[in-house]
Amino acid sequence: MSGENVILSKLSDDELVQQMHDDLYDGLKEEIEEGTRILLDRGWQPYTVLTEALVEGMRIVGEGFGDGILFVPEVLLSANAMKAGIGILRPLLAATVAPKQGKMVIGTVKGDIHDIGKNLVGMMMEGAGFDVIDLGINNAVEKYLNAIEKHQPDIIGMSALLITTMPYMKVVIDTMKEKGIRDYYVVLVGGAPLNEEFGKAVGADAYCRDAAVAVETAKDFMKRKHDTAN
């Protein structure tokens, strides 16, 4: 369905969600804002709008990027449109009492300034009830260690989009081992060039393919932690 002449408010819920996926793919910010508001007006829960309309749409964008159909400028437009939708949802998500899951420190590793994926994970983690401390981009090991000491998180998340910055994840994990603190935290890694083998090789607890997987993995680790504690 082309974005031209489509009156969003006249679409059924399913059609509207589908249209929002298309609009995200095309990077149409105003349409995403309008669609988000319409779904909320129709009684949709903020978290459902986030996951079904925005995150799922962004997953499709991610596939397009991975397959070489979309390029960085287009993905940035899509991310920008998604941010606009999340701007509407964020205060509502914060007000929704999602059961508190735990605390996460997240950041892009040293040398890497790409943050689309990291931001997406952070937003979804917040939506799922995690307290998220976002360190931003280009984080040296000291920044992670300081954040661990200050915030005492349950989970450390590291992302990288460049093959050249991926090995820095091992630097962070090895330093945690040297300081005798590695076993107290769940370490999740993610980013386009990573895979499961790499996650194991650097000593992470899990590699997360995308933001949705990151949320499920984090929740799973927290559940295990609570089960062990009981």
C-alpha positions, 0 to 999 in steps of 0.5 A: 500500500503506497503512502500516498492518499492513504487516510490512516484513521480510516484503516483497520488496526491491522491495516494501520500497523501494516501501513506503519511498517511501510511508512517506517521503511520509507522513513516517513516521520509525520505518518509514524507520529500520526499512526502512533496517536491513532492506535493510542486513541483506539485504546492500544497499550503503549508497549503494544504500539511500541512492539507491534508497530514500531519495533516490528517495522524497524526489524523489517528495516534491519532486514532490508539493511542486512540484505543490502536493499537499504543503505545507511541514509535510509536506515537513519531516516527510518530510525528518525521516524521511529524516534518520533513515534517513541517520543510520543510513547516514552512518557506513557511507557514510563507511567505504565507500571511494567513490573520492574525487571532489573537494571542495565548499563548499555553502551557502544564500545570504544572507537564505535560511534554507531548507536541506532541499534543500541538506542533501540535496545535501550528503548525496548528494555525500558518498555519491558521494565528495565532501568536503563543507564545509557553510556552513549557511544565510544566507551572505554573500559573505564567507563563501563567499570565506573558505571558498574561501580556506581549503578550496580546493574544486573546486566551489561550491554555492549554494541558494535557496528564495526568489525574493527571495534568488535574485539574491544568487547573482549577487553572489557570482559577480560578486565572484569575477569581480572578485577574478579567481578565478571561472574556477578553480571550478565554480559550481553553483546550485539551489533550487525557484524557479530554472531553467536560464535563471536559472543562465546569467543569473547566470553559474553553470556549471550549474543543478541541478534536484535533488540527483541531478542535482547529483551527476551534474553535479559528477561530470561536471565533475570528470571533465572536469577530470581529463581536461584535466589528463591 
